[in-house]
């Protein structure tokens, strides 16, 4: 059995003297290098939440809210004028 398997034994292996105190105090990257293991692979999250329709639209056309606001204001003013005629 290699050193890596000894590290998986747990705390009872420390009492038996299977693991040196030096191995317990070093970082994971250094321990893996000393044991001849490759670096740990990073977990990549493949589940990306897609942006909504409004987010995509506002990112594509950043001036759109101003145009819609102007159109709405124009409609309200025209409606107000026609109401008091």
MODELLER restraints for C-alpha pairs under 7 A, 6 or more apart:
rsr = mdl.restraints
at = mdl.atoms
rsr.add(forms.Gaussian(group=physical.xy_distance, feature=features.Distance(at['CA:3:A'], at['CA:35:A']), mean=6.74, stdev=0.5))
rsr.add(forms.Gaussian(group=physical.xy_distance, feature=features.Distance(at['CA:4:A'], at['CA:35:A']), mean=6.95, stdev=0.5))
rsr.add(forms.Gaussian(group=physical.xy_distance, feature=features.Distance(at['CA:6:A'], at['CA:18:A']), mean=6.77, stdev=0.5))
rsr.add(forms.Gaussian(group=physical.xy_distance, feature=features.Distance(at['CA:6:A'], at['CA:19:A']), mean=6.96, stdev=0.5))
rsr.add(forms.Gaussian(group=physical.xy_distance, feature=features.Distance(at['CA:7:A'], at['CA:19:A']), mean=6.94, stdev=0.5))
rsr.add(forms.Gaussian(group=physical.xy_distance, feature=features.Distance(at['CA:13:A'], at['CA:19:A']), mean=6.53, stdev=0.5))
rsr.add(forms.Gaussian(group=physical.xy_distance, feature=features.Distance(at['CA:23:A'], at['CA:31:A']), mean=6.78, stdev=0.5))
rsr.add(forms.Gaussian(group=physical.xy_distance, feature=features.Distance(at['CA:29:A'], at['CA:39:A']), mean=6.81, stdev=0.5))
rsr.add(forms.Gaussian(group=physical.xy_distance, feature=features.Distance(at['CA:32:A'], at['CA:38:A']), mean=6.82, stdev=0.5))
rsr.add(forms.Gaussian(group=physical.xy_distance, feature=features.Distance(at['CA:32:A'], at['CA:39:A']), mean=6.84, stdev=0.5))
rsr.add(forms.Gaussian(group=physical.xy_distance, feature=features.Distance(at['CA:58:A'], at['CA:64:A']), mean=6.86, stdev=0.5))
